[in-house]
Amino acid sequence: MDNIQNFILFVLDEHDFVIPLESVLRIARAVSVKPLPNAPDIVEGILNVQGEVIPVVNLRKRFDFPPRPIEIEDHFIIAKTARRVIAILVDEVRDIIESQQTQIVNRADILPNMEFIEGVIKTDQDMYYIQDLDKLLSLEEEERLDASLKKSGSGDS
């Protein structure tokens, strides 16, 4: 029997993405974000979630989608990467989907130049991009974010 994995399905600029459910800590309605001076462009700012300062990553910027302000219908997916907890700004969280390993196509086989995508889940009805959370921020962006958080007194990373 195939290994089954659960994913959170979310929408960004009318594109369907997923991230592994085990990486997700919580989902929250979007609220205003406090700017973080000198942070990488992809970082929208920071949130205070139950006393923890969490950087907000704007995937629109990462994928060069048209910019737009945060709207009340938007959501944050609070997720853990290998290095930190982040909040990902998304248009909509749709569902939890289940995928068998045989439905997953590795990025190298179809999208070798999309370093932020781990692969694609293909089903009878649709295809979903699997977001690679550990590659969402480059090493340079991680270092710049750490320095910005430290300078603002918001981080211990």
Secondary structure, 3 states (H helix, E strand, C coil): CCCEEEEEEEEECCEEEEEEHHHEEEEEECCCCECCCCCCCCEEEEEEECCEEEEEEEHHHHCCCCCCCCCCCCEEEEEECCCCEEEEEECEEEEEEEEEHHHEEEHHHHCCCCCCEEEEEECCCCEEEEECHHHCCCHHHHHHHHHHHHHHCCCCC
